[in-house]
Structure formats: structure tokens, C-alpha cells
Amino acid sequence: MAQLTFAKLVAAALPHIKELMPWDVDAMRQTTPDLLMVDIREPDEYAAGHIQGALLVPRGVLEASCDWGYSDTLPVLVQARNRPVVLVCRSGNRTVLAALTLHHGG
């Protein structure tokens, strides 16, 4: 059986999500007032520099943060199911997997 690597997981997820470039996000921020930016990096990465207005929700708690009933629940995320959401990380790899997971979760 072939070993499933992180790179293979990301490659398999890419066709199922919409990947944006930084200039696409800049344009969206200008035209989409209810856009929610979610930075899924670790707190130390966020502290070193982040997009102004981005909500920090580390990847490890993202799914629980998007649903009611967990200690990590963030109402803004639960209520964002009908809002445009952009996920942010350093390279884009974490966001690919997170976006696919969140898509499956509604």
C-alpha cells in the first residue's frame, strides 16, 4: 500500500476547494464587506505578523471552533456558514486541508 503523505493529502484536496492568491484576497476585501478572514496558523506565527482584522483560530481547534457545544466554540465562526470565509496560513497547505474539512462540515 502506498504511503499517504501530507503532500499527497494536499494534492488530493486541491481540486475540491477554491484557492486564492493574495491579490484575489485584496480585491475581495475591497468588494465583500462581510468577508471573514481566519488565520489558522499557530499563535506564535500570528504574533510574528498577520493580516489586519484576521481572526486567529489555530488549525488544531478549527473544526471545534466552528460548531456549538465545544470549549473552543467561537460564535462568529458558527454563524459564518453563510458568509464568505478566507483561510490564511503561511504556505497554503494547511488551508487546503482545512478548507476541505470545513466545506464537508457545511
N, C-alpha and C positions, 0 to 999 in steps of 0.2 A: 504494500500500500504506500502510495506517495505521501510524503510528509507535507502537512498543511502549514505553511509559514505565514508570518504576518504579511509579507509582500503578496503572497497568493490570496490571502483573505481580502486585502485592499483591492487587488486587481479584479477579483470576482464581484466585489461590491460596486465598483465604479460605474458599470453600465446602468445601475439601478438608482443612481442619485444624480442631482444636478450640481456639477462642480462649477464654482465661480472663481474668477480671477479677481485680484484686489481692485482693479479698475471697474469691474462689474459691481462690486460691493459699494464702491464710492458712488456710482450712479444710482444704485438702489437707495442708498441713504438719502440722496437728494430728492427722490421721487416717491418714496414709500415711508410716510410718517410713522406707521405702526410697526416698522421693521424691528425685530428683536435680535440683537447681536449677543450670542452666547459664546464665551471663550471657555473651551473645555480643557485648557492646559492646567498644570499644577499651580498652586498658589505662588510658589517662588518664581515661576516663569511669568505669571501675570504681573507680579510685583516689579519684575525687571523691565516691563514695558507692555502696554496693551492699548487696544483701540478705545478711545474715549467713549464712555457710555456702554461698553460691553459688560454683560453680566458674567461674573466668574462662577462657573459650575464645573468643577473638575470631572473628567471623564469617568472616574471611578464611582461617582454618585449621580451621574446624569439621568439615568433611567428612573431611579427612585425619586429624583427631584421633579420629575415630570408627571407624577401620579400622586393622588391623595393617599394619606394614611401612612406615610413613612417619616422618619425623623428628618430626612433630607428634603422633604417636600417643599417646593418653592411655588406658591400660588401663581406667580407671574408665568411660570413655565406651564403649569397645568392649564391655565387659562389661555395659553398661546396656541392652542391646537388649530385655531382658525386665523392665525396671524402668519405673515412671512417671517421665517426664522433663518438666520445665517449662523452656522457654527464656525468657530475660529480655533485653529491650533497653529503650531509652528510650521509644519511642513504640509499639512493637509491630510496626512494618512489617518490620524485619529478621527478627524471629522468625517472622513468617508465612512468608516465603520459606525460611528455614532449616528450619522445621518440615516443610514440604512436601518439601524435599530429603531430610531425614533419614527421613521416612516412606517415601519411594521407595527409600531405601537399606536399609531394614529396621530 
